[in-house]
Amino acid sequence: MTDIDEAVDWRGNAISCDACGYAALLAAGRCRLKHACVNDRYARRIDRFFTWNPTLADTHVRHPHFEVRAIAAKHADIFLLPPMLDDPEEAVRWNAVRRLPRRYALRLRDDPHREVRIRVAALLDEADLIPMVRDPDYYVRLMVARRVGPGLLARMIEDKEPEVRRMVAARAPVEWLIRMAADADADVRYEVSKRLPGDLLARLKRDPDWRVRFEVASRLPVAQVTDLARDEDILVREMVASRLSPSTTPLMLEPPILEVVS
């Protein structure tokens, strides 16, 4: 049996409509066993119950089962939500804070659960994100890097996580990119190479990553790519050859077609 096939509450006990206090709702078609039931441990059924009966959410914000509290927070009176920011379950805290004025999200910038901080970073204005630039979780910092302007991005150029630095390289003002051209991570340098102005690309001609050299070979003025005709990577050499030969169509990279062996 699975949650979908059985009617069991959060303690593992079988649910009986005869012993439920919502017999009137059942008679009115506003709840249904295995479909819309606040006593069920299956979250989708709890959610459907409150969708059908949103006015009952207020009486369930302190329910012992966290799924009920979390889903009730989506429907309860907004004035009942602030105390739920201190709930021990992250799902409850998040469902409460996303309905409250943004100032309440400031309380959760240091939430112990990363998922809450990730979501809070998506809510706050730039000035309120300053403390989260140094969050211990890389994905929180990545969310911050997606949203802040140049002022805060400057603080993230040397972030310890390559994925964060790559996001910075994708969004930073062009004049900053040369500072990131020697990044230790190839993905970051490749992101830089895609945005670096043509007159500065020559600095990346000897990059160890073929993708960066390919970008250089495709965008640098033709007169400056001749030495890449002897590059160790065939795709870089072919790009140079295509640019040096006016009659040749530049190479278009496509993923290889894999033969299916039956």
N, C-alpha and C positions, 0 to 999 in steps of 0.2 A: 504494500500500500504506500501511496505517497500523499503529500499534503493536498494534491489536486483530487485525489480519489476518496479522501476521508474527511470527516468533520471532527477535528481535534483542537482543543484549546492550547494556549501557550504553556500549560503545565503538562500536556500530554494526555489529558482526560477527554473522553468522548463528549461531544456537545449534544445536549438534549434541548429541543425547543420547548418541551413541556415544562422544564425547570427555568426557563429564561424569563426575565422581567419584561421582555419586549414582545409579548404575545400579541398585543394590539397592533404593532408594526407588521408582524407576520400576517395577521388577518387582513391588513390594509395593503399587502403586497409591497411593503417598504423594507423588507429584509427577506432573506431566503437561505436556508441551510445549504452549505457548500457553494454559495454564490455571493451573498452579501451578508456578512455576519461579523459583528464587533467582537464576538467571543472567539472567533477562529484565529489560529496562529498564522494563517496564510495572509500575508500583507495585502495582496490584491483584493481579497474578500473584505478585509477591514476597510480598505480605501473605498471600495464600492458602497459599503454600508454608510460611510460618512458623506459620500457623494449623493446618496439618496436621502440622507438625513443630516444635513450640515448643522442644523440647530442643536443637535445632540453632542457636538464636539466639545462644548464648554464643560460638560460634566465628565469628560474623560481625559482632561489634561494632566491628571495625577494618577492615571490608571497604572497598576503595577507592571503591565506588559509594555515594554518600550515601543513596540511597533504601534500600539494603539495611541500612545502619547505623541509619537512622531507624526502620525497621520492626522490626529486630532488637531495638531498645531497648524495644519494647512487650512483648517476651517474655523477654528475657535475665534472668539472675540479678541481683537488685537490687544486689548488691555490685560488679557490673561497671559500674554506671551513673554514679557520681560523675565518673570521668574524661571521660565523654561530655558533661559540661556545658561542656567547653572545645572541643568539636568546632567546626570552622569553619562547619558548616551549621546554620542555625537550627532546621530540622525535627528534627534529631538532638537538639539541646539541649532542645527542648521535650518530645519524647517521653521523654527521660530524666528531666527534672525533675518531670514530672507523676506519676511513680511513686515518687519519693523522698520522705522526710519533708519537711515544709514548710520546715524551716530551710535546706534546700538551695536553695529558690527565692529566698532573700535574695541569693544570688550573682548572680542574673539580673535584679535590679531595674534595673540599668543596661545590660542587654544591648543591643548595637548594633542589633538588629532589632526593630522596633515590634511585630510579631506575637508575639514571645516576651514582651515586656513586657506586652502586653495580656493574655495568658494568665496570666502571673505575677500580675498585679493581681487576677485572679479567684481565685487560690489563697490569697493571704496574708491574715492577720488584720489588723484595722484598725490596730493599733499599728505593724505593719510596712509599712503603706501610706503613712506620713507622707512619706517622701522622694519618693514618686511623685505627690504632689499638684502638684508643679511639673514634671512630666515634659514634655519638649519636644513630644511628640506629643499632639494633642488627644484622640484616641480612647483613649489610655491614661488620661488625666485623666477622661474620661467614664466609663470603667469604675470608676475610683476613686470618682467622685461617686455612682455607683449603689450602692456598697457601704458607704461610711463613715457614721458617725453624725454628730450635730450638731457635735461638736467639730472635726472636720476639714472638714465642709461649710462652716463659717464662713470658712475660708481660701479657699474657691473661689467666693464670692459675686461677686468681681470678675474671674473668669477671663476671659482675652482671647477665648475661643471661645464664641459665643452658645449652641451646643448644650450645652456644659458648664453654663453658667449656667441654661439651661432645666431641666436635670436637677436642679440645686440648687433652683430654684424649685418643682419638683415634690415635693421631699423635705424641704426645710428646715422647721423649726418655724414655725408660722403667724405668730408674733410677729416673725419676721425679714422677712416678705414686703414690708412697707411700704418697706423699704430698697431693694427691687428693683423697686418700682412705676414708677420713672423710668428703667429700663434702656433703653439705646439701641436694643435689638433688640425688634421687635414680638412675636416668638414668645415671648420671655422674659416680656414684660409680659402677654401673653395667658395664659401659664401662671400668672402671679401672680393675674390677675383671676379665674381659676377657683377659687382657694383662699382669696383674701382675704375676711375676714369682711364680712358685709353692711354693718356700720356704717362700714367703711373704704373701701368701693367708690366712694363719691362722689368720691374723689380722682382716679378714672380716667374721669370723665364726659367730659372733653375730650381723651381720648387720640386720637392721629391714626389709630390702627388701628381699623377698623370692628368687628373681632371683639371687641376689648376693650370697646368701647362697647355692643355687643350683649349681652355678658355682664353689663355694668352694668345695662342696661335690663331684663334678665330677672331680676335678683336684688335690685336696690336696692328699698327700700320704695316702693310705688306713688306716694306723695306726693312723692317726690324724683325721679321720672323724667319729669315733665310737660314739662320744657324739652327733653328729648330727642325729643319728638314732632315737632320741626322739624329733626331730625338730617339731615345731607346724604345718609346712606345709607338706602335704602328699607327694608332689612331691620330696621334699628334702629327706624325709624319704625313699622313694622308690629308689632314686638314691643311697643313702648310702647302703640300703639293697642289691641292685644289685652289688655293688662293694665288699661288704663283702662276697657275695656268688659267688664263681667262676663259678658255673654252670648256673648262671642267666645272661641273656643278658642285658646290661645296658639300662635303659629306654630312649627311643627316644621321645622327645616332638613333638607332632603334634597338629595342630589346631583342635578344636572340630568340629565334623560334625553335622550341624544343620538340624533337620528334617523339611522338608517343609510340612506345614499343608495346605491342599487344602480346 
